[in-house]
Amino acid sequence: MPFEIVKPGTHIDFIGKWRICVTISVALLLLGIAGIPLRGFRLGIDFAGGTEVQVRFHDVGVVDEGDIRDVVNGLGIPNASVTRFGGGDSDEFLIKFRGSREVEEAAAAEDASGAALEQSDGEEAGAETERREGDAAEAVPKDRIFLLQETLEERIGPLEVQRVEFVGPKVGAELREDGLKAIAIACLLILIYIGFRFSVRFAPGAVVALIHDVSMTASIWILLGLEFDLRVLAALLAIIGYSLNDTIIVYDRIRENMELHTKYDLKEVLNHSVNQTLSRTLLTSLTTLAAVLSLLVLGGEVIRPFALAMAIGILVGTYSSIYIASPSLLWLERRFGAASSGPRAGAQEVPKAPKAPKSEAPKAPRAPKPKTKKAKAGSRRRRRPS
């Protein structure tokens, strides 16, 4: 016997609450949009450009993030982010900051050299220019990574630079554009697939549910004040695939039920289909969520943004498969189709519970009518031989 957490025959009016659910989704989306100027739309180094350094200290005791942040700020690196890897006693830290890896002293020296060329003349000007050009040559651009490593070793203790990643602003902009294109192309291909696999009338509702899932996850991410990077982009694309799988299961059951009925109420068919697939939807979501929560708790800092975005997306995707995808189909059918106003060919009527036959009292047998004289005469004539 299959394991089910929802009893067969359960009838919950999901479609009847679609207006309340759409209002909640729109409100959450508006909160996310309003949170952009308040909390900011934080782009990670992958999209905005910058440097990411992972360091590990050796035999220095307990190191605090604040000590590393003070060193980084003292080097003139603004808005740096310092995050501890692992548990509370870990000696590994991830340092992120925007801008190039080169210290900007060389540019200042070149500006000073140019100003000297304009203000000086004659032999004294030439000598002064040569001196300043020599200073500029000595002020060779210094790598921030080496400078940061030297300063941290002096202030805190010996360390090892385990990983360095640098993304330029131009590359970050290209990654940002490619990420948005990937989401748009995925939705377009899904629109074509649903139209081919089921019907054109099913495709818009599925795409609306996918756009809803991505928008809701992004809104929650903005409200939490977290950064968007490639890991979050990968999670959004995975959420599209996961939500599509769940939506297809519901749509397949809707198509089967619609093929079984001709004179039907579309709202009732949708409700019946969602209730039939409710147990499967909840079991799949809970199983996937358990795996993602394991990654979130045990996976470490590198995988944590992906796992958190996936956990949010699974909850939102399950919600949209029930309350957004099917109501979208109902609204589109009522707005642009005629299926809900009349019978559809090739289907049977929705089965209803048979009514009990009315009990009738037994009727008394009728008394035989007395034969008339004409009837008696006729019977005598039939008895005569021809």
C-alpha positions as CSV (number, residue, x, y, z in Angstrom):
1,M,0.0,0.0,0.0
2,P,1.6,3.4,-1.0
3,F,2.5,5.8,1.8
4,E,0.2,8.9,1.7
5,I,0.1,11.8,4.1
6,V,-3.2,13.0,2.7
7,K,-6.2,10.6,2.8
8,P,-7.8,9.7,-0.5
9,G,-11.1,11.5,-1.0
10,T,-9.8,14.7,0.6
11,H,-11.6,17.8,-0.8
12,I,-10.1,21.1,0.0
13,D,-11.3,24.2,-1.9
14,F,-7.9,25.5,-3.0
15,I,-9.2,27.3,-6.1
16,G,-11.8,29.2,-4.1
17,K,-9.0,30.9,-2.2
18,W,-7.0,32.1,-5.2
19,R,-7.8,35.8,-4.8
20,I,-6.4,35.8,-1.2
21,C,-3.3,34.0,-2.3
22,V,-2.7,36.3,-5.3
23,T,-3.1,39.3,-3.0
24,I,-0.5,37.9,-0.7
25,S,1.9,37.3,-3.6
26,V,1.4,40.8,-5.0
27,A,1.9,42.3,-1.6
28,L,5.2,40.4,-1.0
29,L,6.4,41.4,-4.5
30,L,5.7,45.1,-3.8
31,L,7.5,44.8,-0.5
32,G,10.5,43.4,-2.3
33,I,10.4,46.3,-4.8
34,A,10.1,48.8,-2.0
35,G,13.0,47.2,-0.2
36,I,15.4,48.0,-3.1
37,P,15.8,51.7,-2.2
38,L,15.6,51.0,1.6
39,R,17.9,48.0,1.9
40,G,19.6,48.2,-1.4
41,F,20.0,45.7,-4.3
42,R,23.2,44.1,-3.2
43,L,25.2,42.5,-6.0
44,G,28.0,40.2,-5.2
45,I,31.5,40.3,-6.6
46,D,30.5,38.0,-9.4
47,F,28.2,40.7,-10.8
48,A,29.6,44.0,-9.6
49,G,33.3,43.1,-9.8
50,G,35.9,42.9,-7.0
51,T,38.2,40.6,-5.2
52,E,37.6,37.7,-2.9
53,V,40.4,36.3,-0.6
54,Q,40.3,33.3,1.6
55,V,42.9,33.2,4.3
56,R,43.8,30.8,7.2
57,F,45.7,31.7,10.3
58,H,48.2,29.4,12.0
59,D,48.9,29.2,15.8
60,V,47.4,32.7,16.6
61,G,44.7,31.7,19.1
62,V,41.2,33.1,18.6
63,V,40.9,35.6,15.8
64,D,37.9,37.9,15.6
65,E,36.3,39.2,12.4
66,G,36.5,42.7,13.8
67,D,40.3,42.6,14.1
68,I,40.5,41.6,10.4
69,R,38.0,44.3,9.4
70,D,40.0,47.0,11.2
71,V,43.1,46.0,9.3
72,V,41.3,46.0,6.0
73,N,39.7,49.4,6.6
74,G,43.1,50.7,7.7
75,L,44.5,49.9,4.2
76,G,41.9,52.2,2.6
77,I,39.6,49.4,1.4
78,P,36.0,50.5,1.8
79,N,32.9,48.4,2.4
80,A,34.9,45.2,2.9
81,S,33.1,42.0,4.0
82,V,34.8,39.5,6.4
83,T,33.1,36.2,7.0
84,R,34.3,33.3,9.2
85,F,34.4,29.8,7.6
86,G,33.2,26.8,9.6
87,G,32.3,27.0,13.3
88,G,33.1,29.6,15.9
89,D,36.7,28.4,16.5
90,S,37.6,28.2,12.8
91,D,40.7,30.1,11.7
92,E,39.6,30.5,8.1
93,F,38.1,33.8,6.9
94,L,36.7,35.1,3.6
95,I,37.5,38.7,2.8
96,K,35.6,40.4,0.0
97,F,36.0,44.0,-1.3
98,R,35.2,45.8,-4.5
99,G,37.7,47.6,-6.8
100,S,40.9,46.6,-8.5
101,R,43.7,44.6,-6.8
102,E,46.2,47.4,-7.4
103,V,46.8,50.1,-4.9
104,E,46.0,53.5,-6.3
105,E,49.3,55.2,-5.4
106,A,50.7,54.9,-8.9
107,A,47.8,56.9,-10.4
108,A,48.3,59.7,-7.9
109,A,52.0,59.8,-8.7
110,E,51.3,60.0,-12.5
111,D,48.8,62.9,-11.8
112,A,51.5,64.7,-9.8
113,S,54.0,64.2,-12.6
114,G,51.6,65.7,-15.2
115,A,50.9,68.7,-13.0
116,A,54.7,69.3,-12.7
117,L,55.0,69.2,-16.5
118,E,52.5,72.0,-16.9
119,Q,53.8,74.3,-14.1
120,S,57.6,74.0,-14.7
121,D,59.8,75.4,-17.5
122,G,63.4,75.6,-18.3
123,E,66.1,73.5,-16.8
124,E,64.7,73.6,-13.3
125,A,61.4,72.3,-14.7
126,G,63.2,69.5,-16.5
127,A,65.1,68.5,-13.3
128,E,61.9,68.6,-11.2
129,T,60.1,66.6,-13.8
130,E,62.8,64.0,-13.9
131,R,62.7,63.8,-10.1
132,R,58.9,63.3,-10.0
133,E,59.0,60.8,-12.8
134,G,61.6,58.8,-10.8
135,D,59.2,58.9,-7.8
136,A,56.4,57.7,-10.0
137,A,58.5,54.9,-11.3
138,E,59.4,53.9,-7.8
139,A,55.7,54.0,-6.9
140,V,54.9,50.9,-8.9
141,P,51.4,49.6,-8.5
142,K,51.3,47.3,-5.5
143,D,49.0,44.3,-5.3
144,R,46.4,44.7,-2.6
145,I,46.6,41.0,-1.8
146,F,50.3,41.1,-1.0
147,L,49.8,44.3,1.0
148,L,46.8,42.8,2.9
149,Q,48.8,39.6,3.6
150,E,51.8,41.5,5.0
151,T,49.6,43.7,7.2
152,L,47.6,40.8,8.6
153,E,50.8,38.9,9.4
154,E,52.2,42.0,11.2
155,R,49.0,42.8,13.1
156,I,47.6,39.3,13.8
157,G,50.0,36.5,13.0
158,P,51.2,34.0,10.3
159,L,48.6,33.1,7.7
160,E,48.2,31.3,4.4
161,V,46.3,32.7,1.4
162,Q,44.3,29.7,0.2
163,R,42.3,31.3,-2.6
164,V,42.1,34.5,-4.5
165,E,39.4,35.4,-7.1
166,F,39.1,38.6,-9.0
167,V,36.3,39.7,-11.3
168,G,36.5,42.9,-13.3
169,P,33.6,45.3,-13.6
170,K,33.1,44.5,-17.3
171,V,33.1,40.8,-16.7
172,G,30.7,41.3,-13.8
173,A,28.3,43.2,-16.1
174,E,28.5,40.5,-18.7
175,L,27.7,37.8,-16.1
176,R,24.8,39.8,-14.9
177,E,23.3,40.2,-18.4
178,D,24.0,36.5,-19.2
179,G,22.2,35.5,-16.0
180,L,19.1,37.4,-16.9
181,K,19.1,36.1,-20.4
182,A,19.4,32.5,-19.1
183,I,16.3,33.0,-17.0
184,A,14.3,34.5,-19.9
185,I,15.4,31.8,-22.3
186,A,14.5,29.1,-19.8
187,C,10.9,30.5,-19.4
188,L,10.5,30.8,-23.2
189,L,11.6,27.2,-23.8
190,I,9.3,26.0,-21.0
191,L,6.4,27.9,-22.7
192,I,7.1,26.1,-25.9
193,Y,7.4,22.7,-24.2
194,I,4.2,23.0,-22.2
195,G,2.3,24.1,-25.3
196,F,3.7,21.1,-27.2
197,R,3.4,18.6,-24.3
198,F,-0.1,19.6,-23.2
199,S,-1.9,22.4,-24.9
200,V,-1.4,26.0,-25.7
201,R,-4.0,26.9,-23.2
202,F,-1.9,25.3,-20.4
203,A,1.4,27.1,-21.2
204,P,0.8,30.6,-20.0
205,G,-0.3,29.4,-16.5
206,A,2.9,27.4,-16.1
207,V,5.1,30.3,-17.1
208,V,3.2,32.7,-14.8
209,A,3.9,30.2,-11.9
210,L,7.6,30.1,-12.8
211,I,7.9,33.9,-13.0
212,H,6.1,34.1,-9.7
213,D,8.6,31.7,-8.1
214,V,11.6,33.6,-9.3
215,S,10.1,37.0,-8.3
216,M,9.0,35.8,-4.8
217,T,12.4,34.3,-4.1
218,A,14.2,37.4,-5.2
219,S,11.9,39.6,-3.1
220,I,12.5,37.6,0.0
221,W,16.3,37.7,-0.8
222,I,16.1,41.5,-1.0
223,L,14.1,41.8,2.2
224,L,16.7,39.7,4.0
225,G,19.5,42.0,2.7
226,L,21.5,39.2,1.1
227,E,23.8,39.4,-1.9
228,F,23.0,38.2,-5.4
229,D,25.9,36.2,-6.9
230,L,26.4,33.2,-9.2
231,R,25.4,30.8,-6.5
232,V,22.0,32.5,-6.1
233,L,21.6,32.6,-9.9
234,A,22.2,28.8,-10.1
235,A,19.6,28.4,-7.3
236,L,17.0,30.4,-9.3
237,L,17.5,28.3,-12.4
238,A,17.2,25.1,-10.3
239,I,14.0,26.5,-8.7
240,I,12.6,27.0,-12.2
241,G,13.2,23.3,-13.0
242,Y,11.8,22.1,-9.7
243,S,8.7,24.2,-9.8
244,L,8.1,23.1,-13.4
245,N,8.2,19.5,-12.4
246,D,5.6,19.9,-9.8
247,T,3.4,22.0,-12.0
248,I,3.5,19.4,-14.8
249,I,2.3,16.7,-12.4
250,V,-0.7,18.8,-11.5
251,Y,-1.4,19.8,-15.1
252,D,-1.2,16.2,-16.2
253,R,-3.9,15.2,-13.7
254,I,-6.0,18.2,-14.8
255,R,-5.8,17.1,-18.5
256,E,-6.8,13.5,-17.6
257,N,-9.8,14.7,-15.6
258,M,-10.8,17.1,-18.4
259,E,-10.7,14.3,-20.9
260,L,-13.1,12.3,-18.7
261,H,-15.8,14.9,-18.5
262,T,-17.9,16.8,-21.0
263,K,-20.5,18.7,-19.0
264,Y,-18.3,19.9,-16.2
265,D,-17.5,22.8,-13.9
266,L,-13.9,23.7,-14.6
267,K,-13.3,25.0,-11.1
268,E,-14.5,21.7,-9.7
269,V,-12.2,19.7,-12.0
270,L,-9.2,21.8,-11.0
271,N,-10.0,21.4,-7.3
272,H,-10.4,17.7,-7.7
273,S,-7.1,17.4,-9.6
274,V,-5.1,19.4,-7.1
275,N,-6.5,17.3,-4.2
276,Q,-5.6,14.1,-6.0
277,T,-2.0,15.2,-6.4
278,L,-1.7,16.9,-3.0
279,S,-0.1,13.9,-1.2
280,R,2.5,13.5,-4.0
281,T,3.3,17.2,-4.0
282,L,3.8,17.4,-0.2
283,L,6.0,14.2,-0.1
284,T,8.2,15.5,-2.9
285,S,8.6,18.9,-1.4
286,L,9.4,17.7,2.1
287,T,11.9,15.2,0.8
288,T,13.7,17.8,-1.3
289,L,13.5,20.3,1.5
290,A,15.2,17.9,3.9
291,A,18.1,17.5,1.6
292,V,18.5,21.2,1.0
293,L,18.3,22.0,4.8
294,S,21.1,19.5,5.3
295,L,23.2,21.4,2.9
296,L,22.3,24.7,4.6
297,V,23.3,23.4,8.0
298,L,26.3,21.2,7.2
299,G,27.5,22.5,3.8
300,G,29.5,25.4,5.0
301,E,29.7,29.0,3.9
302,V,30.5,28.3,0.2
303,I,27.3,26.4,-0.4
304,R,25.1,28.2,2.1
305,P,23.7,31.0,-0.3
306,F,22.7,28.3,-2.8
307,A,21.0,26.1,-0.2
308,L,19.1,29.0,1.4
309,A,17.8,30.2,-2.0
310,M,16.8,26.7,-2.8
311,A,14.9,26.2,0.5
312,I,13.0,29.4,-0.1
313,G,12.3,28.4,-3.7
314,I,11.0,25.0,-2.8
315,L,8.4,26.5,-0.4
316,V,7.4,29.1,-2.9
317,G,7.3,26.5,-5.7
318,T,5.0,24.2,-3.8
319,Y,2.7,27.1,-2.9
320,S,2.6,28.3,-6.6
321,S,1.8,24.8,-7.9
322,I,-1.3,24.7,-5.7
323,Y,-2.5,28.3,-5.6
324,I,-1.0,30.0,-8.7
325,A,-0.7,27.6,-11.6
326,S,-4.2,26.1,-11.5
327,P,-6.0,29.4,-10.8
328,S,-4.0,31.0,-13.6
329,L,-5.4,28.3,-16.0
330,L,-8.9,29.0,-14.6
331,W,-8.6,32.7,-15.1
332,L,-7.3,32.4,-18.6
333,E,-10.1,30.0,-19.6
334,R,-12.7,32.3,-18.2
335,R,-11.1,35.4,-19.8
336,F,-10.1,34.0,-23.2
337,G,-11.7,30.6,-23.6
338,A,-15.2,29.2,-23.7
339,A,-14.5,25.9,-22.0
340,S,-16.1,26.9,-18.7
341,S,-19.4,28.0,-20.3
342,G,-20.3,24.9,-22.1
343,P,-19.6,21.2,-22.7
344,R,-16.4,20.0,-24.3
345,A,-16.4,17.3,-26.9
346,G,-15.0,13.9,-26.1
347,A,-15.7,13.9,-22.4
348,Q,-18.2,12.6,-20.0
349,E,-20.3,14.3,-17.3
350,V,-18.8,14.7,-13.9
351,P,-20.0,11.8,-11.9
352,K,-22.4,12.6,-9.1
353,A,-23.5,10.5,-6.2
354,P,-26.6,8.5,-7.3
355,K,-29.8,9.5,-5.7
356,A,-31.6,6.9,-3.7
357,P,-34.8,5.7,-5.5
358,K,-38.0,6.9,-4.0
359,S,-40.0,4.2,-2.1
360,E,-43.5,3.9,-3.4
361,A,-46.3,2.0,-1.8
362,P,-47.5,-1.1,-3.6
363,K,-50.6,-0.5,-5.7
364,A,-53.7,-2.7,-5.2
365,P,-54.5,-4.9,-8.3
366,R,-57.3,-3.5,-10.4
367,A,-60.6,-5.4,-10.4
368,P,-61.5,-7.0,-13.8
369,K,-64.1,-5.0,-15.8
370,P,-67.4,-6.8,-16.4
371,K,-68.0,-7.8,-20.1
372,T,-70.7,-6.0,-22.0
373,K,-73.3,-7.6,-24.3
374,K,-71.3,-6.5,-27.4
375,A,-68.2,-8.1,-26.1
376,K,-70.1,-11.4,-25.3
377,A,-71.6,-11.4,-28.8
378,G,-68.2,-10.8,-30.4
379,S,-66.7,-13.7,-28.5
380,R,-69.6,-16.0,-29.6
381,R,-69.0,-15.0,-33.3
382,R,-65.3,-15.9,-32.9
383,R,-66.2,-19.3,-31.6
384,R,-68.3,-20.2,-34.7
385,P,-66.5,-22.3,-37.2
386,S,-65.8,-20.5,-40.5
